[in-house]
Amino acid sequence: MNSRSDPWYIHAALYVVIAILTIILIKVAIIDPHDYVETEKFYKTESRLRMNNIKEAEIIWQRKSGSYTNSIDTLISFIKSPYVDSLVNAFDSLVLRVNNPFKKLTSGEFNPDSLRLSPKTFSPYILLIDTSVVIDSFINRRGKITRVDTSIILGNRYYIEDPDGYGTIGSLDNEALKNTASWE
């Protein structure tokens, strides 16, 4: 009988390969998906906080000017103005705290410049306002049109959309969805 066994180093190499493949499998099947889920959760929370802060800035802008704006840069400049600063630092005596409409971000304090871009892809938020065109014609007694007045009304409603798909706020078509977030 000629019984021949494999050398010990082949078995040792196979055990090392099995151990390495087990570690890779654990990393790919358990660790990486958990990290991905945690990262996506951070991006979604951070983006929604930023969108809520844009909404609050739009509401304050509308109270002051009478219409909404479709410019993030205008909103950021407005937030940095003394008018908004006085609102942010105003003390509410009923609840005994500062009446700050802006929420802190997950990365720390509220920063107006953070409203410009989404945290995941650094793409700008989509901010739109509605535009209404009202045409009024004037007719004389003979039935001839004497003049046509056209007036454009900007900013009765606004719409904010996250470019990464984490939600929207407002609607251009439906007054009932004004200031309403899609995740609420």
C-alpha positions as CSV (number, residue, x, y, z in Angstrom):
1,M,0.0,0.0,0.0
2,N,1.3,3.3,-1.0
3,S,-0.4,5.9,1.1
4,R,0.8,9.3,0.2
5,S,-0.4,12.4,2.1
6,D,0.0,16.0,1.1
7,P,2.8,18.0,2.7
8,W,1.9,20.1,5.8
9,Y,2.6,23.5,4.1
10,I,-0.2,22.9,1.5
11,H,-2.7,22.3,4.4
12,A,-1.4,25.4,6.2
13,A,-1.7,27.5,3.0
14,L,-5.3,26.3,2.5
15,Y,-6.2,27.2,6.1
16,V,-4.7,30.7,5.6
17,V,-6.7,31.1,2.3
18,I,-9.9,30.0,4.1
19,A,-9.3,32.5,7.0
20,I,-8.7,35.3,4.5
21,L,-11.8,34.5,2.5
22,T,-13.8,34.4,5.8
23,I,-12.6,37.8,6.8
24,I,-13.4,39.2,3.3
25,L,-16.9,37.7,3.5
26,I,-17.6,39.2,6.9
27,K,-16.4,42.6,5.7
28,V,-18.5,42.5,2.5
29,A,-21.6,40.9,4.0
30,I,-21.8,42.7,7.4
31,I,-19.4,45.6,7.9
32,D,-19.7,47.4,4.5
33,P,-23.6,47.4,4.4
34,H,-23.7,48.7,8.0
35,D,-21.3,51.6,7.1
36,Y,-23.3,52.3,3.9
37,V,-26.6,52.5,5.9
38,E,-25.1,54.8,8.5
39,T,-23.6,57.1,5.9
40,E,-27.0,57.3,4.0
41,K,-28.7,58.0,7.3
42,F,-26.3,60.9,8.0
43,Y,-26.8,62.4,4.5
44,K,-30.6,62.1,4.7
45,T,-30.7,63.7,8.2
46,E,-28.3,66.5,7.3
47,S,-30.0,67.3,4.0
48,R,-33.4,67.5,5.6
49,L,-32.1,69.8,8.3
50,R,-30.6,72.1,5.6
51,M,-33.9,72.0,3.7
52,N,-35.9,72.9,6.8
53,N,-33.5,75.8,7.4
54,I,-34.1,77.0,3.8
55,K,-37.8,76.7,4.4
56,E,-37.5,78.9,7.6
57,A,-35.4,81.4,5.6
58,E,-38.1,81.5,2.9
59,I,-40.8,82.1,5.5
60,I,-38.9,85.0,7.1
61,W,-38.1,86.4,3.6
62,Q,-41.8,86.3,2.7
63,R,-42.9,88.0,5.9
64,K,-40.5,90.9,5.1
65,S,-40.8,91.2,1.4
66,G,-44.3,89.9,0.7
67,S,-43.1,87.1,-1.7
68,Y,-40.7,84.2,-1.8
69,T,-37.3,84.2,-3.6
70,N,-35.8,81.6,-5.9
71,S,-32.2,82.4,-5.1
72,I,-30.3,80.5,-2.5
73,D,-27.6,83.2,-2.6
74,T,-30.2,85.9,-1.8
75,L,-31.4,83.8,1.1
76,I,-27.9,83.3,2.5
77,S,-27.2,87.0,2.3
78,F,-30.6,87.7,3.9
79,I,-29.8,85.3,6.8
80,K,-26.6,87.1,7.5
81,S,-28.3,90.5,7.6
82,P,-29.0,92.3,10.9
83,Y,-32.7,91.9,10.4
84,V,-32.6,88.1,10.6
85,D,-29.9,88.3,13.3
86,S,-32.3,90.2,15.5
87,L,-35.0,87.6,15.0
88,V,-32.6,84.7,15.7
89,N,-31.3,86.3,19.0
90,A,-34.8,87.5,20.2
91,F,-35.8,86.1,23.6
92,D,-39.2,84.6,23.9
93,S,-40.4,85.3,27.4
94,L,-43.3,82.8,27.3
95,V,-41.1,79.8,26.8
96,L,-38.0,81.4,28.4
97,R,-35.6,80.7,25.5
98,V,-34.1,82.2,22.4
99,N,-36.5,82.2,19.5
100,N,-34.1,80.8,16.8
101,P,-36.1,79.4,13.8
102,F,-33.0,77.7,12.4
103,K,-32.1,74.2,13.5
104,K,-28.6,73.0,14.3
105,L,-27.0,70.7,11.8
106,T,-25.7,67.3,12.7
107,S,-22.2,68.5,12.1
108,G,-22.6,71.3,14.7
109,E,-23.9,74.8,14.7
110,F,-26.1,76.3,12.0
111,N,-24.0,77.9,9.2
112,P,-25.9,79.9,6.5
113,D,-23.3,79.0,3.8
114,S,-24.2,75.3,4.3
115,L,-27.6,75.9,2.7
116,R,-26.1,76.2,-0.7
117,L,-25.2,72.6,-1.4
118,S,-26.4,69.1,-0.5
119,P,-24.1,67.2,1.8
120,K,-23.8,64.0,-0.3
121,T,-23.0,65.2,-3.8
122,F,-22.4,68.9,-3.2
123,S,-25.0,69.7,-5.8
124,P,-27.1,72.8,-5.3
125,Y,-30.6,72.5,-3.9
126,I,-33.4,73.1,-6.4
127,L,-35.4,76.2,-5.3
128,L,-38.3,77.4,-7.5
129,I,-41.1,79.9,-7.0
130,D,-44.3,80.2,-8.9
131,T,-44.9,82.9,-11.4
132,S,-48.4,84.1,-12.3
133,V,-49.1,86.2,-15.4
134,V,-52.3,88.3,-15.2
135,I,-53.5,89.8,-18.5
136,D,-56.1,92.5,-18.3
137,S,-57.5,94.1,-21.4
138,F,-59.4,97.3,-21.7
139,I,-62.2,97.7,-24.3
140,N,-63.8,101.0,-25.3
141,R,-67.5,101.5,-26.0
142,R,-67.1,100.5,-29.7
143,G,-65.7,97.1,-28.7
144,K,-62.1,97.9,-29.7
145,I,-59.3,96.9,-27.4
146,T,-57.6,100.1,-26.3
147,R,-54.8,98.5,-24.2
148,V,-53.6,95.3,-22.6
149,D,-52.0,95.4,-19.2
150,T,-49.8,92.5,-18.2
151,S,-48.7,92.0,-14.6
152,I,-46.4,89.3,-13.4
153,I,-46.8,88.1,-9.8
154,L,-43.8,86.3,-8.4
155,G,-43.5,84.1,-5.4
156,N,-46.8,83.1,-3.9
157,R,-45.6,79.5,-3.5
158,Y,-42.1,77.9,-3.4
159,Y,-40.7,74.4,-4.0
160,I,-37.4,73.0,-2.5
161,E,-36.0,69.7,-3.8
162,D,-33.0,67.8,-2.7
163,P,-30.9,66.8,-5.7
164,D,-30.0,63.5,-4.0
165,G,-33.6,62.5,-3.6
166,Y,-34.1,62.9,0.1
167,G,-37.3,64.9,-0.1
168,T,-39.1,68.1,-1.1
169,I,-40.7,71.0,0.7
170,G,-43.7,72.9,-0.7
171,S,-45.5,72.9,-4.0
172,L,-45.8,75.2,-6.9
173,D,-49.3,73.9,-7.7
174,N,-51.0,73.2,-4.4
175,E,-51.6,75.9,-1.8
176,A,-52.3,73.2,0.8
177,L,-48.7,71.9,0.5
178,K,-47.1,75.3,1.3
179,N,-44.4,74.8,3.9
180,T,-45.0,71.1,4.0
181,A,-42.2,68.6,3.8
182,S,-42.6,65.3,1.9
183,W,-41.2,63.3,4.9
184,E,-43.7,64.8,7.5
